[in-house]
């Protein structure tokens, strides 16, 4: 069997599997993969049409039974093309529900591959490819490939309002806010949580606890809500992040972790907790000096099977600029590009940033974002941390820019022994 035949069989299997699972378990193969695959991603238009019907009926609250599905397929003319027997075969195939995420990602990946190849073929078919500068060709390819991958789909304002109402109703029905919880009620209350497509900046002077707070938020997203997190640690190693997580989550003194002074009971607690941590859809990458393009590509490749909900980049100053230019413009370009990543990957990006030397001994504001206050232009929410006394546990959390609310501030406690931030509403839960 040649490579083309193998591709056709594999692509067909993934598309058939996703449709079959969607019929039997729409929660697994429709609700949980909406951000990954769409009907237009199917190379087989009939399978795509069946998947679209299943999604529409499920969204309308209709029970997915053969009779109801067949009636809608007949109304849309799909049965005229594939026949009733074909519908039964498509919906009757048995595939493991647990693999829905895998099949969805493969359908979307193969669709992206076809669109990119078609885009390249169109560009190279004309004289433009030989007459234009290489940089112009690349820019045209990037623009056209984005359009063809559906990122510029248009909606009427009425459709936008309907979707907004549906989102709010679902959040209320499920008993949570519209955004993703940071794990800190006071922060959630003032920001409405982390939202897909948003860029957050978490700024602080060195040693104030910005990495610890970013890590706590990431663990709350992955561990409590089972949402996918990819954490790019451009400054600290994986081991250092693991030490901070263990200190915070298990209450093991951080200094003993740093100096390899663990006791047998500590090892036992860590071993006992490993199965819980293994269930976190949380991926860490710690290679230093990566560009935004590399971060985006790796986030797509290494995203947990549950999908990508939060992308953490620690820190702004360690992201490699491309191309090289004046430093303030480099940092602005990095922030602009990460905002684009948040929208394109349909996730929230949390970017840690170092405050400049002018913030030393002062209460920070937006002018203290290291080297470039222009960074804030692309940011949806900016959180600055301030500790008047480096030895004090009280940390002022300043919300200097909030897309979904007013500027605000409140205090949290930071216990360096456990690298743990404590929300004032939950202070009674911990007794160090």
N, C-alpha and C positions, 0 to 999 in steps of 0.2 A: 504494500500500500504506500503510495507516494505521500509527500508532505501535504499537498493540497487536499487530498482525500482525508487524511488524518485531521486536518484543520476543520473541514466541513463536518465530520462526524463529531468532533469535540464541541464545536460551536453549537451544533444541533442538540447535542445532549444537554448542554448547559441551559439552553433556551427552553427545551421541553421540561427539564427538571424544575426550573423556576415556575413555569406555568402550572405544572402538576401540583407542586407544593402550595402555590397560591390558592388553588381550588380547595385543597384540604385544610390548609392552615394560613389564612390571609394575614394573621398577625405576624407570622414569621416571614412570609414571602412578599408582603405588600407594605404593611405599616413600618416594619423595621428596616426596609431597604429603599424607601422612597427617595432618599437623597443619593442613592447609588445608581439605580437603574430606572429607566423610563420605557414606555412602550416603543418609542422611536429607536431605542437601542437594539431591538431585535432585528437581525438580518432577515429572518423569515417574517414577512409582513403578516401572515396569518397568525402565527404565534404571538406576534406583537398585538394584533387586534384582540385576540382572546385574553391576553394579559390586561389590556386596557379595559375590556368589559368587566373582568373580575374586579379590577380596582375601582371602577365606577360603581358597580353594584355594592361592593363592600363599603365604600364611602357613603353610600345612600342608606346604609343600614340593612340592606337586603341579605338574607341568608343565602349563602352560595350553595345552591342545589342545582342538579343537572337541568331540571325543568326551567328554573328561572334564568339560568345562564344561557340555555339554548334559545329561549324566547328572545332575549336581548341580542344574541348573535344573529338570529333570524331577522330581527328588525334592522340590524346594521348591514345585512347582506353577506355576513361572513360564512354562514352555513351554505349559501349558494356556491361558494368557492371550494370549501373543504368537505361538505357533506356532514350529515349527522354522525355517521360512523367515525369520521375523522375527529369530530369533537369528542366523542366518547374515548377514542384512543389517546387523544392529547390529555384529557382530564383524568384518565384512568391510570396513567403511568405512576408507578410507586417509587419515590425517591425519599431519602432521609430528610426529615424536616430540619434537623440540626445543621444540614449543609446549605440551607437557603442563602445565608450570607455569602458563602463561597461562590455559589452559582450566580448570584446577583453581581458580585464583583467581576466575575469572569465575563458575564454578558456585557457589562459596562466597559470593561477593559478592551474586549474585542471590538466593540462598537467604536471606541476612541481610536483604536488602531486603524480601522477601516476609514474613518473620517480623516485622520491625519494623512494616510497614504493618498486618499482621493484629493485632499487639499494640495499636497506636494505635486501630484500628477498635473493638476490644473495649472499650478504656477510654472512648472518646468516645461509645459507643453508649448508655451508661447515664447516670443522674442524677449519678453520681460526678464526671463531668467538669465539670458546672456548679456543683455544691455545694462541691467541695473547693478548697483553696488551690492556686494554680499550682505552688508548690514541692512539695506532696504529690503532685500529678499527675505531675510530673517524676520524683520518687522512685519512684512506683509503676511508671511506664513503664520506668525503668532496671532495676528489679528483675524485672519480668515479661519484658522483652526478653532479659535474661541467661538466665533460665530457658528461654525458648523457643529460644535459640541453643545449647542443649545444654551449657552450662557447669556445670550441676549434675547431670550424669548420675551415677547411683549404681552402685557396684560392690560385690560381696561381698568379704570379706577374702580368700577363696580366689582370686578373680579378680585381686585386687591382688598376691597372692604369685606367681601364675602369670606376670603381666606383669613383675614384678620379676626372676624367674628368666630369662625370655626376654630382658630387657634386658641382664642380666649375661652370659648366654651369647653374645649377639651382640657385646658389647664384647670378650669374650675371643677369640671367633673372628676378629674383625677386628684383634686385637692392640693395642687401646688401652683406656684406662680408660673408666669409665662417663660421666664428664663431658667437656666440651670443654677441650682443652689451652689454657692461658694463654700457651704459648710459653716458660714458665720452669719447668723440671723440678722445682726445689726448691719452688716455689709449688704446683705440681700435686700433688706428693707429700704435702703437708700439708693439702690441701683437697679432693683428688680432682677438681679442675678445676671449671669453670663448669657449672652445671646449669640446665636449663630450669625456669622457675617460681621461680627464686631471685633475691633482691635482694642484691647485693654493695655495700658502701660502701668506697671507697678514700679515706682521710682523710690530710691532711698540712698542714703550714704552707706558706705561699706560698713558691715557689722550691725546694721539696724534690724535685719531679719527678713529682707525681701525674698531671698531664696526659700527660707523656711515657710513664709506665708504662701508663696507660689506652690511649693510642694504640698502644703496642707490642703490648698484648694484642689490641686490635682488629685490627691488621694481621696478627697471627699467626692469629687466627680466620679472617679473610677470605683472606689470602694463602697460608697453609699448608694449611688444611683446607677452603678454598672454601665457608665458611659465611657466611650473610648477616649483615651488620653495618649498623646505622644509628647514626650518631654525632651527637648533638645538642650542638654546641659553643656554649653560651650566653655564654661569656666570650671566647673567641678566634675570630678570623676563619678562613675556609677557607684563606686564604693562609698564616696562621701554622701551621695544622695540616699543610699541605703542606710547609712548610719543615722542620718537625720530622720528618716522615716521610722526606723526602729525606735529611736529615742522618743519621738512624738507619739506614735501609735501604741507602743508597749510600755512607755514610762520607764525606760532604762536610761540611766544617767549618761548624757552625751560625752562627758569627759572620759568615762570609762571605755566607751566605744572608741574614742579617738586614740587612747593610749593602750589599747588591747588589754584592758584590765577587767574583762568579763568574768563573771563567776559561773559555776555550773548551772545554777538556777536560771541565770540569764540565757544561757544556751538552750536550756529546756523550754523557756518561754518563747524564744525565737523559733525553735523547731515546731512547737505546738501551733504557732501562728502562721507558719509557712503555707499550709493549705488555703488559708483565707487570702493571703497575699497572692497566691497562685491564681485565684479567681478574679483578681483585679484586671480589667482590660487596659493595662497601663504599660507603655513601652518607653524605654529610656535609650537615648543615643547621646554619646558624650565625646564624639570627635570634635576637636576645636576648629575654629575659623572656617565656618561654612557660609556659603552665599545663600540668599533667599531662594534662588532657583534650586539649589541642592536640598534645602530644607523642605520645600514644597514637594519635590520628587520623592524624597525619602519618607515624608509623612504619608504620601499616597501608598507607597510600597509597604510600609511597616504599620499602617493603621490596624488596630485590633479588629477582629472579626465582627465586633458589635458596631463598627463604624468609627468615624472620627468626630468627636464632639469638642474636644479642647486640645489646642496645640500651644505648648509652652516653649518660649525661647528665652534662655537665660545666658547671656545678657545682650542688649542692643549693641554695646561697644565691641562685642566679640564676633558679630556677624560680619563676614567679609564683603566689602562693597564691590559692586560690579556695574559699570566700569569705575576706575579710579577718577576722583575729581576732588574739589574742595571739600574738606571734612564735613562742614555743616550741611552741604548738599548731599554728601554720601549718606548721612544719617537720615535725612529727610526722605531720600529715595528708598532706603531700607524700610522705613515706616510705611511709606506709600505702598511698597510692594507687599508687605505683610498684611496690610489692609486688603489688598487684592486677593491674597491667599485666603484670608478669612471668608471672603465672599465666594471665591471659586470653589473652595473645598467645603463650604457650608458648615463652618465650625467657628468657634471663638478662638482668637489668638491672644494669649497673655504674654506680653513682652516685658521682661524685667529690664530696668535701666538704672545706670549709675548716675547719681546727682553730682554736679560739678563742685569744685573746691569752694566756690562762693557760698555754698549752702552750709559749710562747716560752722557749727555753733549757732545757726539761724533756723528759724522755722521755714521749711522749703516752700516754694511756690513753682509755678510753671516755668519761670525764668531760670530755674536751677537744673532743668533737665540737661544732662551733660552735653556740652558742646553745641547743642542746637535746640533752641526753643521752637523751631519750625517743625520739629517732630510731632508736636501736639496737633498739628493741622489735620492729620489723618486719623487721630485717635478718637474713639467713641467714649471711653471712660479712662480717666487718669487718677490713680490712687498713689498718694505720696505718704511715706512713713517718716515720722519724726520722733526722736527720743531726746528730750532735753538733757538728760543725764545718761551717759552710756551705761552706767551701772544700774539704772532704774528699770523696773519691769514695765512701767506704763509707757505705751507707745501711742502717739496721736496718729490717727488714720484720717488723712485729709482727702476728700473727694473734690479735686480741683476742676474736673470736667466730667459731666455725667450726661450722656446722650438722652437718658430716659428719666432725668430728675434734676433737681437743683444742686448746687455746690453744698457740701455739708462736711461735717467732721464728727468723730467720736473717738473714744479711747478703747484700746484692747491691752491685755496684759501679755507680755512675752517672757516666758521662763526659759532662759538659756540652758538650764540644766537638762531640759527635755526638748529644746528647739520647738517649743509649743506656744502658739498663740491661743489665747482664751477670749472668747466673746464675752462681754459683760453680762449677757443674759444667761450664759452657761457657766459662769465662774464657779458655781457651787458644785458642778459635776466632778471637778478635779480636786484632789487633796494631795498635792505633792508631798 
